[in-house]
Amino acid sequence: THNIHHAYPIGDVFTMLNRGRSLGTFRRSEITEKEVLDMMAGGREIRELQQELERFTKPGSGVEAAAS
């Protein structure tokens, strides 16, 4: 299911998939609902993208000149 609010209260074990790849199998006692949501929403990938964007948009990176 994609609805964590239905699954988390009744599930004992969760296997997280992303694009057909397993991100891991976790017992409910090993992972919080917030961590499950973060994995479902691609939290790690979003944070990595934000860091990359910040790195390339800092003054002196050359990106601001190309954008003008």
C-alpha positions in Angstrom: 0.0 0.0 0.0 1.0 3.6 -0.4 -1.0 4.6 2.7 1.3 4.5 5.7 -1.6 5.6 8.0 -3.4 2.3 7.2 -0.4 0.0 7.2 1.8 1.2 10.0 -0.6 0.6 12.9 -1.3 -3.0 11.9 1.9 -4.1 10.1 4.6 -6.1 11.9 7.3 -6.0 9.1 7.7 -3.6 6.3 9.6 -4.1 3.0 10.3 -0.8 1.3 10.6 -0.8 -2.5 11.6 2.0 -4.8 11.5 1.6 -8.5 11.5 -2.2 -8.1 14.5 -2.2 -5.8 14.4 -3.2 -2.1 15.4 -0.4 0.3 15.2 -2.9 3.1 12.9 -4.9 5.3 12.2 -3.5 8.8 10.3 -4.6 11.9 7.9 -1.9 13.2 10.1 -1.7 16.3 13.1 -0.8 14.1 11.6 2.0 12.1 9.3 5.0 12.9 6.3 6.0 10.9 8.2 9.2 10.0 11.2 7.2 8.7 8.8 5.1 6.6 7.3 8.2 5.1 10.7 9.7 4.4 11.7 6.5 2.5 8.4 6.5 0.6 8.8 10.2 -0.4 12.4 9.8 -1.5 13.7 11.9 1.4 17.3 10.9 1.0 17.3 11.7 -2.8 15.6 15.0 -2.2 18.2 16.0 0.5 21.0 15.0 -1.9 19.5 17.1 -4.7 19.1 20.1 -2.4 22.8 19.8 -1.4 23.8 19.6 -5.0 21.7 22.6 -6.0 23.1 24.6 -3.1 26.7 23.7 -4.1 26.1 24.9 -7.7 24.2 28.1 -6.8 26.7 29.5 -4.3 28.3 32.8 -5.4 31.4 32.2 -7.5 30.2 28.8 -8.8 29.7 30.3 -12.3 26.1 29.3 -12.4 24.7 32.7 -11.7 26.6 34.2 -14.6 25.2 31.6 -17.0 21.7 32.2 -15.7 21.8 36.0 -16.4 
